[in-house]
Amino acid sequence: MEKVLEFRDGYVCANDRPGLGVDIDEKEAEKYPCTAEVTTWTQTRRRDGALQIP
């Protein structure tokens, strides 16, 4: 396995290699579609009145 992250002095350093080091199973991901619905019990508003999802 190729080293993806580089750690220096307790920090994770950015690199110029592509990707995040994970493979996504597209068929499995389709089972869990992303929804951006705001339910009433989690509905939060910013100072300007815009909805914010916690």
N, C-alpha and C positions, 0 to 999 in steps of 0.2 A: 504494500500500500504506500502510495506517495504521500509525503508530508504536505498537508494542505495549509495548516496554520503555523505561523512562526511566533514564538514567545520570546520576548526580551524584557528583562527587568520587571517581570510581573504583568506585562502588557501583551496583548495580541496585536501583532503588526500586520498592516495591510500588505498585500503582495500584488503582483501584476499577472498572476495566473488566473485563467477563467474558472468560473464555477464556485460553488460553495462547498464542494466535497460531499454532496449527497446526490442520490439518484431518486427521482420521483416516479412512482408507479402510477401512470396516468389512469389506468383502469380502476385502481383502488381509490384514487382521488375523486373520481366521478361519483363515488358512493356518498361523498360528503360535500355537496355543493355549498359554495360560499353565499351567505345571505347577509345583507347589511341592514336587517330590520332592527328598529328600535322598539323594544317592548316598554310598557309603561313603568315597570319597576326598575328598569335600568336607564330610563330616559333622564338625561342630564342636559342642562343648557349652559352655554357660555355666557359671558357678560353681555355679548351683543345679541343674545337670543337664539343663536344657531344651535342646532342639536349636536350633542357630543356623545359618542358611544364610549363608555368607560373601558 
